[in-house]
Amino acid sequence: MSFSVFAQKNSITRGCALPGPKSTCTKVESNGDITLSWTIPTDPNSVFVRYEIFRIGTIGAIQTIPTFTNQNTITINSVFASSDFYIGIVSLCGGIEEIHYGDTVKAINLNLSNQVDGCAGLTWNTPSLNSNEYYQVKRQQPIYGWNLRDSIKSKITDYIDTIDVCSAFLNYQIVINQTGCKSYSKIVGDNFKDVIPPTIPIIKSISYDTTIKGIVLNWYKNPSRDVQGYLVKIGYDGSPLSFIDSIESKTKTKPLSYNLINAPLNSAITFSISAYDSCQSSSPPNNQLSGNSEPHTGFNLKNTYDLCHRVVSLNWTKYIGWKDIIKYKIFVKKENGFWKLIDSTTQQSFQDTLQGFKNYEFIIQALSSDSVTAFSNPIKLYTKAPTLPSYNYTKVANTYDKYIQLTHLIDHVGGVSKIVLEKKNKEGIFKEIQVKPVSSNTVIFNDSLVETPFENYTYRTRIIDSCGNKTSYGNEVTNMLLKIENKQSDSSTLANTFSWSPYIGFNGNILNYAVYRKLKGGFDPTPIAILPSTQLTYTDNLINQPNFTGQVCYYVTAIESDNIYKQPSIANSNVICVTFEPLIFVPNAFTPHGKNPIFYPVISMFEPKDYSLTIMNRWGQPVFRSLDYKIGWDGMFGDEMSPNGNYMYVIRYLDGDNKEYIEHGFVTLIF
């Protein structure tokens, strides 16, 4: 409690006196007068006499309130505005007046300076010697009424208010909330103008939002209260930033985010923003504009997929704009399910082994040291394996003289690398014999390790995919084996009976078998027989066949009906040849000018090759020579008839297998 040295009263405390006021507040009126207010004490013993108002520096009370009423305020002339005051309560105890005093108080004297830089400067005195309350800085814009600008600790007596109104007359007042009452400064005002642009915004994060399927730019609340909107700039993959959009605040709620729908997912996107207020400026957007924020670049997720091992490798760029990144979290969504956290890392890469033939989606979440998060773009992946061909079919196996040729059809897709040819051995086990790369839709195999006249063979193929794995088999095929059953040759018949194994492996059915024959020269293009698919034998009668040299050759074809590939085939068997031994009759005598005037051998049923007939006399001298088996010796030697007697003949010729035959003996010439 404070006592004035000029207005001090001696008193004796008798135990019944009322205490000094517990709370005294001041209010500076508009004319400068000071209104003091206090809490009315309780007076159960009716000892109250009067209030006495004291001013430090003046002897005696400057005002009194003589009776006990409910009055708890008093107005003091403005001439005392800078003075310190205290209030005394006089009580009557045992016939003696006793006075108790309240705390010393002072009016809040507020000074306002218009700094013409977009700020209002406020200063004031300390109104109470022991006040621990906060000062409230209030501002009144006549249209909108009073609002609280800030609360300041009682030890501070100055404040700078940033003007966020383009142009207006503003009033200020300082208020202290005390127990039981409030102290008010005088209201002071002036004309002010906002000349300060908004504070530069600070970006919080750039994050992909799976809900909107786009990029969301977030920033922190701007401390400038007069922000009316933001300008958004964007750049892709390091390109210069360019204006993309403006966001205007049409309500009291300031925007703190911007959505970029259908953003390119394979680009690193950089954002920067600037804030503008409502005050006119000489440059676009015709408002006071802050500087550009520090740019942020979202991080971009990419992947590579090893389809052979079904391993996905995720790689992402670093988020740029944060002070530090604590870790990255990896999320996955399978088959359109829910997002699930599978791991976290401080690196910018991650690998995972996946199940085959499933749909996956990955996204990465970055966590900053300020506990801010951001998501990368998502990556979708289907875990395919090497693509299997839509068709893998050995079309035909044809038998030739020294090899078997297989024509294989395959869908030439990226998943097929090579094709393996396997052959079944005598134990019935398939063994790999050839491997060929697949560079087109047709692959030809030639197997020369065969004995085509004696055996037939079964084959199949197998695919080697682009990962080097041996996968599916093709169809099995077995070539046809043609063999002779028997041959007959006598004066009445010249016939061959032969058979063949069925062709196995066509996709379609066997329509029929065709039998082809060669007597001389090449094979006749017209088959000698068309047989049903159930017939596997045939007998060929060669009687009266022209140009028959003693050798005949055959082969058989299997004719396929239509198949699912719309490519019916014809498979040919091996070729077999049959040679008949020549039948020759040589007369032992002839009579020129008689019944048997010409000597020549009779060769039955085929034409010999490289034929020659030589006749020699007893001295070994040739008397006749013919290279045509139809031209014989008539007995002449030069221009004269040869004499009777025995003559030697030598006959040479080749059969159908080029086997040489020599016949020799004697013939008698008789007149």
Phi, psi and omega in degrees: 000140180255144178234136180282132177289345180263342185231036184277138173241135175280137179216154178248123181284119184251007176090348181249354185290149178281144179286162175295160181304135181283333182217127178230129182238162181234152173219126178270119181282171184295334179269002179098348177297156181249125174255121176263142176224151182209174179267128181289126181283160175276134184234074184292338184256005178055052181256356182295138178246307182191165168262144173233126181260125183245148174238126180295130182104355179236138180279128177081168180291143178268341176204152177226154171239106197281338186242157178279107177231183176276008180290128177229019177225156175205140182256131183248143184300148184297344180294341180259018190299328184266009185272165172261142184234156167209159186241136175247145176246121180265128179240154178250111183235115179064032178082004182240133177285137179226134184242135173240144189248149173269182181292155176283135179229162179219145177292148177278114179260106184263134175243139182239133175235131177268108188273358175056026177234020181087016180225152173248129180261124180244134173223151179203167181271175175271112188281341183223136185290337182230028181284133175245014181280170177267144172276135174255123178264117181244146180229141180240121168257118192312326183286324190256351179086186184281145172214151181282125179266324182190164172238132189230142178299150189293343180281349181257133185232031174211159184200139175249121179255123177282129182282121180241024174242132187304312179199122181191159171273124185241136174256147178231153176204144176255134182230137174242125174275115177242167181294115176093343180197176179233146174253137183235139170278175172289148176280124179236149183207168179195171174275128182233158179221136178280119177237009183253125176291163180299161175295143178299128181294161175238120179287138179269310182194158167241121189218143174279137180245114182290341180289313180268353182057051180197182181267137177245124175262123180242142175222165182280159178298132182280131180292341178286124187279348184257020178295128178255343180176184184223149171255133184250131176240151185217152174215151182242129173052045175085003179288158179301147179287142178221152181297135179237329184192162173234146181238117182258137176272110181264354179231181178290341178278117181280139178290140179233014180205162178216134182255131175246101183279149178058039177290144178295126187281345183259018181240147170274117188256130180248136178238149167215148180226158172225153182253149175227151179253193185268358185276144185291146178224166182275353183236155178301144008271038179066023175225159175295127190240134177284173172288171179284142176292163171298129183290150173240141176241119178293160182263143189250129182261133174228167181212157167234149185232124176268097186289340179289321181253358180056047179246128177260135175247117179262134177224140180218153177283165180279140172291129183248126178137336178270157177294318182203156177240125182283312182194168173244139177251137182255124178245147179225148174231126184252134172048048177061031178272223182251154178292139182222133176285125181247339181186171173219156184204156173265355180274179178247033178205159182198143177236147179211142175268130188246165173278149183284149172059046177226159178266129178234154172221131182241149173210147183246136175248128177260141179239122181273168177292346176264014179065026174265141181242157176208148180252146172281177169293150177278156176236127176258144185212134171251122187277074179280159173254177176308134185291125177282147180290149178286338174215146183209094198215124171280110188291315184198150172240113181255139182260128177240185188300314186236008180202166174244129181252130178246130176255117185246133177256134180212142176290112185279090179243168185297337183279353182255126180254308183220168175226135184256135173258127178242147179233139181279130178273184184293339178274002179081018182251132178283134178235141179290131180238334180211151173226130180229143174290153179257110180240356178207186182276355180232130177237130181252130174245137173239118179255110181263354178272064184222160171238082190298328181286347190242336184222156166246166191223151179246134184232160168207162178243161176218141184273138166252116184281180185292348176266000181087008180272137173277124186242236193286153177267154170269187180287154175273142177229145176230125181286166180273141174245118179258132179216153181276137177271308177197163175227149180233137177212113172210190184293344185247343184216147175216093191223151175235134171245126181223163181219168181212154175280151181290149172282135181237129173134351178295145172289323175269179178280160173278121181286311176191174174251144177240135182253128180244149185225148175230122176258319181205139184077225180265177178290139174294127181293344179265125181294150178277346179201142170245118189242152176294161184293346180271349183262125184237015176223160178200144176245128182246120179264125187257008179301136176064024176277122180291156177061027181275120184261004182104345178241139176225142180236151182222154161210162184235142175244145172259126184255120183274141171284186181297152178226178186291341180271357181059031178225071178297149186236169174232123180254134179252149177276182170290163177264132173241143178237142180236130178245127177269138175293139183291145173255114185232136176238126180244116178295152182262358177200157174209158184236105177301140182065012178249207180290327179242076189283342185240137176257120171200151180286153177255114180253124187261142161075357172198163178265124179287159176251148178053049183281144172208142177235127180235130177248132180233145177280186186294340180267006179081014180271124179297131177247348181202146176211136179221140176254007181237121185293351178268351179253120182250188182262131180261009178093353183279145172231100189073232181261007183237153176284137178288149180289161176301152177146184180265137179233145179271141174238148174228121180246127178237139175195165177246146175267192183295338178265011183065024174279131182274134175241140176232120176246133177216156182175199182236145175234143182256127176268124183232134174269000000 
